[in-house]
Amino acid sequence: MSKSVLLKYISIGSVAACGYLAGIQTERYKNVLPQNNLNLKNMPGLPIFGTVSAATSFSPVPVPDQSLASATNALELKSTGNRIAQIMKYGFPGLDNVRSFSDYVLSYDRRNRVAHWVFEHLTKDSVKYNEAVDRSKCDFKPDESIHKYFRSENSDYKKSGYDRGHLAAAGNHKFHQQHVEETFYLSNMAPQVGRGFNRDAWNKLEKHVRNLTKIYANVYCCTGPLYLPKKENDGKNYVKYEVIGANHVAVPTHFFKVVVGELSNGSLEMEAYVMPNQVINDNIPLTSFQVPPDSVERAAGLLFFDNLSRSKISKINGKKN
């Protein structure tokens, strides 16, 4: 057999093998990833098997018609795509495993089993008391849209000494029962110190963000974990954090909130906070935890409100920009 003929057969064989392997990979992802949350598009800069689903509504639990408070609420729930665009008006901090719920959006960290970030849009109407919404009906539940290899379970938190701490706060989503129930997916949770942090200082910060809706027409809030370095006795910096449960859910060393308030005249103001995941003295004011927004971006590896020029923000942490 001549050399040219041999090379021809080798080329044909290579193409066939590549096609076979690609087919296996495609079928593998079809079986692993939920089809109702998979949006495979040929996007420049994204891998072919990217799982960006920001434009796709995510609703693991069907909404029963009898739970709809009104025709207006029903229309709101059906307009999830528009709602997501509204929440993410000023850009995505990152595009890793983005999942969109009916009233908030998150990016999930499959290695740490905790979200990279959670994004919310709040208004005075969306956070006001609604007697039709009952938080006591909500149960913490695994997010089955995430592959079982990467999701956290309630058993991971049991006897861990940590609370299942909300990133998108349940109290921020009182417009509809489905909204508040979706905040109880474990993909929206992170291990938080309970008394002295989650139930106290962090809760105080969540209430502060809700109170901002009395000042601003629109409040955009991004929340997430941080894993910050600490200098040890040998003089070197180390990033160390605990993991809990059989799934090794990461316990963040700190948490952040970056908030943009939009006044009715269109002017914008920003606040940024970082809190250590530990017992915090109740007498310490929230302003003590304010930090420059760019310091959070560097620590988290994210860009907040990327579609918004910082020059358009009139104040940062209460000071003129």
Protein Blocks (a to p, Z undefined) as FASTA:
>chain_A
ZZklmmmmmmmmmmmmmmmmmmmmmmmmmmmpcfklcccdddehiafkbcbfklpccdfb
acdfklpmbfklmmmmmmmmmmmmmmmmnopfbfghiacdfkbccdddfknopafbdcdd
ddfklmmccfkbcfklpccdddfkbcfklmccfklmgonlpacddfbdfklmmmbmklmm
mmmpfklgccddfehilmmmmmmmmmmmmmmmmmpmbdcddddddddddddfkopacddd
ddedjkopacdfbdcdddddddfkopacddddddddddddfklcfklmgccfklmmmmno
paehklbcfklpmbgghiaZZ
